[in-house]
Amino acid sequence: MSKKKKYRGHFCWCCGRTRPNEKFSGRGHSRHICKECQKLGKEEIAFRQHQRNIDRLLCWDGRIRRKSRHVFLRYLNHTNERVRGYAEMVKAHNEQLRQEDREIYLAQQEDEERIMAMCEEWENDQEPDDDDDDNPLDDSDLEEIPF
């Protein structure tokens, strides 16, 4: 027995909504484009598809995956000006995120170096104690304590 779907209709990838079956034409069911999005025109649908493909190359936090960078470069050289502009905007956002990460990393490195220098300085300041005068209990005191 098959599982019952939790929703009715189809998902339109162009507008990102789940629409009822009546909102799709005969061809729209298989292409997953609703009637409203079919009216947009071929250029707008192609732009939305390229925009969707660029978004698929990104991680959850908006960074371009290292393995996907060579594919992303194709969109920076795309013939459509809008696609190229969107790709440049994504690239600028990615560079901003990477710069913030670099600054955080460098700050952490500086903190670690400062802490290590403080530890070395503290270790050098400590003198080895040969006397056990700091111990308030002597061996004779321990013998008097009943356990």
Secondary structure by P-SEA (a helix, b strand, c coil): cbbbbccccccccccccccccccccaaaaaaccccccccccaaaaaaaaaaaaaaaaccccccccccaaaaaaaaaacccaaaaaaaaaaaaaaaaaaaaaaaaaaaaaaaaaaaaaaaaaaaaacccccccccccccaaaaaaccc
